[in-house]
Amino acid sequence: MATYNEIKGDTIEVRATDPANPVEGEVWYNSTTGTVKGYTFTAAAWASGGAVGSARQTLAGFGVQTAALLAGGEEPGGALNGKTEEYNGTSWSEQNDMSVGRRILGGCGTQTAGLVFGGYTTGNVADTEEYDGSSWTAGGNLGTTRRGLGGAGTQTAGLGFGGFTTANTTATEEYNGSAWTGGGSMSTARQSLGGAGTQTAGLGFGGASPSLTNATEEYDGSAWTAGGNLNTPRQNLGGTGLQTAALGIGGNTPGNTTETEEYNGTSWSVSPASLGTARARGGAAGTTTSGLYSAGETDAGNSSNTEEYTEEFNSTVAFTTS
């Protein structure tokens, strides 16, 4: 394929406005702004964000990159907590605690309308709590008491699936803002899996079944069907995004990994961007273009790290002489 220079030459074109459909590598001088500009490729990357206030693992995470929520988890030494922290895109701030401190719980929703469910205290629990941006209130209990389940959806249309009761389970439940009802069973019973999507377009992937699995399943609001397999089988990974545009982040393979994978609704591809710190059991939020992964477990112990994900993209940039 011919390059831009071979087609256009080395002369920089003078334009009053930026081109509507520039070609990668194209350079021009914008005479209106007095700026030399170009259309360039930016690779996918993880970058450091603000540190979490309480280093912990096996917590719930949801929301978007600039308005995320972390809830619960296990502190160093094994103590459980119900701590809640909000992220504004730069830093975390502690909010009111959950009523039931727990770990290995499911979660979904937004920073101002969150939902957590299930988990483990001294045993598996079915408790559900709803967050309004300030405090937590009790919701309807899960029908199947469990831990290590996947979550997706919103506070008024939530989805909980898989997990561990006295064994790995295929159970799926749907939340309507007050109560849980049974949904279609997963094909593969598993725990410690990733989740993404909505109640009517959910995604479950990875986990332990009982050995590590790369299986992906898609939910249509009533039944699960097989999707494309993860490239790397793993458990305790972060999941976020949509059924057609999801992230699978970190996890145990069996050791902690930095690997990130992107799902396009059909297949997973390994991102060229790796986490700065290999870890699992963290809280994930955001989208495939603006993801977030926070806290979790590293080889050295619990983490307070936050990392922000940007997908590869093309964009117009201004060049400087400095």
Secondary structure as GFF3:
##gff-version 3
##sequence-region A 1 322
A	DSSP	alpha_helix	4	8	.	.	.	ID=ss1
A	DSSP	beta_strand	13	15	.	.	.	ID=ss2
A	DSSP	beta_strand	27	30	.	.	.	ID=ss3
A	DSSP	beta_strand	35	42	.	.	.	ID=ss4
A	DSSP	beta_strand	45	48	.	.	.	ID=ss5
A	DSSP	beta_strand	60	64	.	.	.	ID=ss6
A	DSSP	beta_strand	67	71	.	.	.	ID=ss7
A	DSSP	beta_strand	84	87	.	.	.	ID=ss8
A	DSSP	beta_strand	92	95	.	.	.	ID=ss9
A	DSSP	beta_strand	106	109	.	.	.	ID=ss10
A	DSSP	beta_strand	114	117	.	.	.	ID=ss11
A	DSSP	beta_strand	128	131	.	.	.	ID=ss12
A	DSSP	beta_strand	136	138	.	.	.	ID=ss13
A	DSSP	beta_strand	150	153	.	.	.	ID=ss14
A	DSSP	beta_strand	158	161	.	.	.	ID=ss15
A	DSSP	beta_strand	172	175	.	.	.	ID=ss16
A	DSSP	beta_strand	180	182	.	.	.	ID=ss17
A	DSSP	beta_strand	194	197	.	.	.	ID=ss18
A	DSSP	beta_strand	202	205	.	.	.	ID=ss19
A	DSSP	beta_strand	216	219	.	.	.	ID=ss20
A	DSSP	beta_strand	224	226	.	.	.	ID=ss21
A	DSSP	beta_strand	238	242	.	.	.	ID=ss22
A	DSSP	beta_strand	245	249	.	.	.	ID=ss23
A	DSSP	beta_strand	260	263	.	.	.	ID=ss24
A	DSSP	beta_strand	268	270	.	.	.	ID=ss25
A	DSSP	beta_strand	283	286	.	.	.	ID=ss26
A	DSSP	beta_strand	290	294	.	.	.	ID=ss27
A	DSSP	beta_strand	297	298	.	.	.	ID=ss28
A	DSSP	beta_strand	301	302	.	.	.	ID=ss29
A	DSSP	beta_strand	306	310	.	.	.	ID=ss30
A	DSSP	beta_strand	313	318	.	.	.	ID=ss31
###
